[in-house]
Amino acid sequence: MRTNNTNRALEAERELEAVKVKQLELEQEVNFHQLTASVPPKAGKININGNFTRHFYSVYRPILLTAYHSQANTAFLRAELFVNRNNGSGNWEATGCLMNAYDNAGNNKYVFNVMEYCRPYVGLGIIPVLSGIMNFQVWRDTARFKLVIWPVNYSNTAVGALVDAVEDATDSQTFVGVAATTNELEETGGDGGYVFLDRYVLGHNYPGGRTPMARALTNMPHNNILTSTYVWKDKSTSILGNAIDMSDIPNTAISYLNTAKKNTVVVLAKDGITGTPSMAQVSFQVTQSMLSVPTHPIKLAEFVDMHLGYAWNKIINANGDLIASEVEITVLEFGYTSGSNYWGYAGTNFNSLRYQLIKYTDKANKKGIVDCNTPKTRFHFLNHLGGYDFFNAYGTKEKSVSVKSTVYEKHNDFALRGLRGRQELWTKREDIVKVVTQPITKEMAVWLEELVVSPQVWIEEDVIGKSSSRGVWGLIPISIIPGSYSTYNTDDNIHYMEFKYTLSNARTQQRG
C-alpha cells in the first residue's frame, strides 16, 4: 500500500540513486556488473508469524508483532501505523508513524512494538461529554489499528544506499487499542497473567477461547449476590456515593469490551416503597466492539423499552415519576451454541454473577434521601480500565482563591481625580477547592484512588442560563492537585478521603 507522500519520497530517492551511480562510475570506475554480482535477488513477501492475535490490547502494555524475513540483502523491516477511528467502518488513515525493526539475533526475526505509537489516538476523554445520548454507542476515544510492513533492502546499484521495497508490503491483522492499565495484583489474561485484557471482554479476546467470566470496565462497588431492600428514607450519604438523581446529567454508563455476536442485558429494578424486584431481559444482535449500558434512570428506561418494544414502567412509571429505588445490571454473552461468559467473579467453590448496583434518588420529590439540602459534588473521571465512573461527595467543601499579579507605575499627565498611577499588568487567579468525603467503606476508598490519580476528571455543575436541552454541558474539567489527597481511617473501620482540585480552565481577568 502506498500513500502520495511515499510515492514522492520514492521518486526523490530514485533520482538520488541515479546521481550516486553516475558519481561512482566516474570517480571510482566501478564495474556495474561486478558491483551487483553478489547481491541476492529482490526480497519477497514478509512472513508474519506472531501477528496481532487479540481483538483488544492495552496501549499501556507492549503490543508486539513478530515477522520473519530471510533475504540476505534486507537491512531491516519498516512499518507504518494505520488507524481507523470508527473501529472498522470507514477508511483507514495513514498516521505517518514509521518504525523500524532489526534482526539483532541473526535468526531473521524482527519484532515491532506499536504500544507507544497508538497512545496518542486513544483515551482522549471526550466520552463524558458526547456519549450517553443514545444507548450502546461505540466509544469515540478508541481506535482500530494495523501495520503495513515492508523490507528495506540494500541497493543493487549504489554501495551503502537503501531502498524501501514497498512493492513487497504486507498488512498485519487489526486490533483495537484501549486506554487501560493493568497491574500485578490482577489476573487479566487468559494465560493467568496481567498484561492482556482477556478478562475484560464479553466473548473471547484470544485464540485459546473465552475466559469463564468477563468484567465491566469499572471497579465501582458492586454486588455478587442480590442486595437487600433499599429504604427510601435512609439518610446515609455513604450508600449514595454511587447514586444517580433524576436531576443529574444523564450521560453515565457502564462500558465493556465485546466480541460476542449476541448480548443479553438483565436489569433488576426494585420498587422504592415495597422493595419488590422486577426483572427485564433484553437480547440483541451486536456488531460493535465496544458497548455501554446507560445507568441514568431515564436513559436506562428508554433502553429497556426500546428493546422490549413496550413500556416496562418499572423504573419510571407512566407519569414520568421515579419508582425504582435501585437497579442491578448484568450482561451475558448469548447466542453461541457452545460456551459463553458473563459479568462475574471466581469464588472459592463456584463462580458469582456480578450485578452492578446503582441507587436512584429524586431529591425534587424527596425520594431516596430526606435531607435534600445536603451539598453534593459529583465527580466524573476516567478510571484505570479506560471506562468512565462517577462519585458523589457529600462531605465538606472549602474554596480558596489565590491571586498573583505584576504592578507597574506610570505618570498621569492630567491632575484629575480617579486616574490610576499603579497599573495591574496582569493578574492570575487560581481557584483551589478542598473536598472531604462522607464516611466511605474500605472498598470504596480503594476505588476512589482511581479518581485522585486520574488525568481526566470533571465535576458536574449548574450552568447559569443553561437550557434543559443543554444540561449535558454542565461538566467542568478539573485537575486533582498531586500530593493533596490522603485517606483517614477510624477505629470502627470507617474511611474518609480528602483531596484538592483546581479548574482545568483557569478563570481569566482583564488587564489594567
Buried (B, 14 or more C-beta within 10 A) or exposed (E): EBBEEBEEBBEEBEEEBEEBBEEBEEEEEBEEEEBEEEBEEBBEEBEBEEBBEBBBBBBBBEBBBBBBBEBEBBBBBBBBBBBBBEBEEEEBBBBEBEBEBEBEEEEBBBBBEBBEBBEEBBBBBEBBBEBBEEBBBBBBBBBBBBBBBBBBBBBBBBEEBBBBBBEBBBEBEBBBBBBBBBEEEBBBBBEEEBBBBBBBBBBBBBEEEBBBBBBBBBBBBBBEEEBEBBBBEBEEBBBBBBBBBBEBBBBBBBBBBBBBEBBBBBBBBBBBEEBEBBEBBBBEEBEBBBBBBBBBBBBBBBBBBEBEEEEBBBBBEEEEEBBBBBBBBBBBBBBBEEEBBBBBBEEEEEBBBBBBBBBBBBBEEEBBBEEEEBEBBBBBBBBBBBBBBBBBBBBEEEEEEEEEEEEEEEEEEEEEEEEEEEEBEEBEBEBBBBBBBBBBBEEBBBBBBBBBEBEBBBBBBEEEEEEEEEBBEBBBBBBBBEEBBEBEEEEEEBBBBBBBBBBEEEEEEEEB
